Amino acid sequence: MIKMDIESAEIQALNGSKNIIANLHPILAICVYHGYDDLYKIPQVVLAMNNKYRLYFRHYSFGIAETVMYFIPTDT
């Protein structure tokens, strides 16, 4: 499992994890609230690396913070 809440560096970290995501299909829990476009860009980045994920979205607060997108491999 890879979990990321790294203050707007999620896309860069995902790009650095490309081989792991493409070959090992880990479960991902990625925060999607740091950048205004994270909500749609992060799924595009992950699914371009490996499109065998189901996406789940969970919001944990009353404001815009604490929003996490989960990527669960379909081959498990």
C-alpha positions as CSV (number, residue, x, y, z in Angstrom):
1,M,0.0,0.0,0.0
2,I,1.1,3.5,-0.8
3,K,-0.3,6.4,1.1
4,M,0.4,10.0,0.3
5,D,-0.4,13.3,2.0
6,I,2.7,15.3,0.9
7,E,1.5,18.9,0.4
8,S,1.1,19.3,-3.4
9,A,3.9,16.8,-4.2
10,E,1.6,13.9,-4.8
11,I,1.8,13.9,-8.6
12,Q,5.6,14.1,-8.6
13,A,5.8,11.2,-6.1
14,L,3.4,9.2,-8.2
15,N,5.6,9.8,-11.3
16,G,8.6,8.6,-9.2
17,S,6.6,5.4,-8.3
18,K,5.5,4.7,-11.9
19,N,7.3,1.3,-12.1
20,I,5.9,0.1,-8.7
21,I,2.3,1.2,-9.7
22,A,2.5,-0.4,-13.1
23,N,4.1,-3.7,-12.1
24,L,3.0,-4.4,-8.5
25,H,-0.5,-2.8,-8.4
26,P,-0.4,-1.6,-4.8
27,I,-3.4,-0.1,-3.1
28,L,-3.1,3.7,-3.2
29,A,-4.5,6.3,-0.8
30,I,-3.8,9.7,-2.2
31,C,-4.8,13.1,-0.9
32,V,-6.5,15.1,-3.6
33,Y,-7.1,18.5,-2.0
34,H,-3.8,20.3,-2.1
35,G,-4.0,21.6,-5.6
36,Y,-7.2,22.9,-7.3
37,D,-6.8,20.4,-10.1
38,D,-5.7,17.3,-8.0
39,L,-9.2,15.9,-8.1
40,Y,-9.0,15.1,-11.8
41,K,-5.3,15.1,-12.5
42,I,-4.3,12.5,-9.9
43,P,-6.7,9.8,-11.3
44,Q,-5.4,10.6,-14.8
45,V,-1.8,10.1,-13.7
46,V,-2.5,6.8,-11.9
47,L,-4.8,5.3,-14.5
48,A,-2.2,6.2,-17.3
49,M,0.3,4.0,-15.4
50,N,-2.2,1.2,-14.7
51,N,-5.8,1.3,-15.6
52,K,-6.8,-1.8,-13.5
53,Y,-8.0,0.2,-10.5
54,R,-11.3,0.9,-9.0
55,L,-11.6,4.4,-7.6
56,Y,-13.2,5.4,-4.3
57,F,-13.5,8.9,-2.9
58,R,-13.8,9.8,0.7
59,H,-14.1,13.2,2.4
60,Y,-13.1,13.3,6.1
61,S,-14.0,16.9,7.2
62,F,-16.4,19.8,6.8
63,G,-14.1,22.0,4.8
64,I,-12.2,21.3,1.6
65,A,-9.3,19.5,3.3
66,E,-8.9,15.9,4.1
67,T,-10.2,14.4,0.9
68,V,-8.6,11.1,-0.1
69,M,-9.0,9.1,-3.3
70,Y,-8.4,5.3,-3.0
71,F,-7.2,3.2,-5.9
72,I,-8.0,-0.5,-5.3
73,P,-6.5,-3.0,-7.9
74,T,-9.2,-4.9,-9.7
75,D,-7.0,-8.0,-9.9
76,T,-7.1,-8.8,-6.2
